[in-house]
């Protein structure tokens, strides 16, 4: 790891530490009230269906290579935010939980099969599922909480889950690692199937 | 480190911290201010050295003017929406990877500076304490933007530029969600 990468890692840790600070209470609590970064950060982490789908996005990005490896983690939060807006304004979106579980199945299978569609198609698949994930977050976004911190918390958590996927997926440069990553894809698809069928 | 931070009470209400540090920490502990300053720092840095030379003094001047005019404002408006909007536009430009014209960068720096200055208006009891608090807020805000701009300016390698764009996309997503929530709250 070069010095620049240490600086970048340090900056990221510092950024997250600063964001972990509870909100300032000077403004009466109406605008910087309870909730905040930690609540938003934990929200995607406490939903196993969200977690496996986010990790699958990172894993698939590695298989697809550049530029998908960074396009997908940029596309996902942006489209997820759009989905969040749909959730807040209560745009009818059928079977949100089914869509989230299906995202784990489809993305898991894409990793397991090492599928390499064109970038636009991969972005379309990931973006479509991001709508469902964002919708669930947006619909559950607490109005009374510190909304800026909450939103930033769950966006950052989502991004870090992608990074976890990318980190694990980087094992794919070795044959045994590639097998492990594809096996992870199988497990994600099975877990998604369990959520989809209501077993889990 | 994750567990250590405690609830921060700005405007001199941070127990045992005093007016200076309360002001200094204000831009770091108020999420909307932090978001706007991070976004404007990234934008200024990614727009090049000339934009830094113009944008940082404009931001500092606007912040100073807003902080100085705080005593004249009887009831400071909530600037969170303005801060989120400034963060959204700035971060969206960085996410696209485009280099904004200097006048756009300057305008956004001015909006962000004014919004942060009004939002962080000192509420100290004495005039000296208010001055100390305001000066510290100015120092903290400008230092944060300068550091982020310097990091953005130095981001020359491919992975560094990508990292900048990913961070900016996170800011865009957060700002969109916040603004949507405000819109929904106001219509209900």
Interface residues (C-beta under 8 A of the other chain):
Chain A: X4 X7 X8 X11 X13 X15 X16 X17 X18 X19 X20 X21 X22 X23 X24 X25 X26 X27 X31 X32 X36 X37 X70 X73 X74 X77 X78 X80 X81 X82 X84 X85 X88 X89 X138 X141 X143 X146 X147 X148 X149 X151 X152 X155 X156 X159
Chain B: X1 X2 X5 X6 X7 X8 X9 X10 X11 X13 X26 X28 X29 X30 X31 X32 X34 X35 X38 X78 X80 X84 X95 X123 X151 X157 X160 X162 X163 X165 X166 X169 X170 X171 X172 X173 X174 X175 X176 X177 X178 X180 X181 X182 X183 X184 X185
